[in-house]
C-alpha cells in the first residue's frame, strides 16, 4: 500500500470523526433533549403517541410533514447500510 493511499484513508477517517463530532452528535443531543423537554412539560398529552406528538408545531402542519419525510429517508439509508454491512460479513 502506497503512502498516498494510506494518507487518503486517514483523511477519510478524520473527516468522518470531525463531521460526527461537530454536526451529528450535537444534533442528536439537541433532538433528544427537545423530546425529553416536551415529555416533561406535556406528559399527559404526548404520552399516547410519543414519536409523532413530540414534533413541534400543529399536527399535520408543514413541519410535521418535513420531519416525517426526513424520518422515512433516514430509515431507507439505515436499512441500506444494514444490508451492506450484513453482506460484507458474509
C-alpha positions, 0 to 999 in steps of 0.5 A: 500500500502506497503512502498516498493511499494510506494518507487518503484513508486517514483523511477519510477517517478524520473527516468522518470523526470531525463531521460526527463530532461537530454536526451529528452528535450535537444534533442528536443531543439537541433532538433528544433533549427537545423530546425529553423537554416536551415529555416533561412539560406535556406528559399527559398529552404526548404520552399516547403517541410519543414519536409523532406528538413530540414534533413541534408545531400543529399536527399535520402542519408543514413541519410535521410533514418535513420531519416525517419525510426526513424520518422515512429517508433516514430509515431507507439509508439505515436499512441500506447500510444494514444490508451492506454491512450484513453482506460484507460479513458474509 
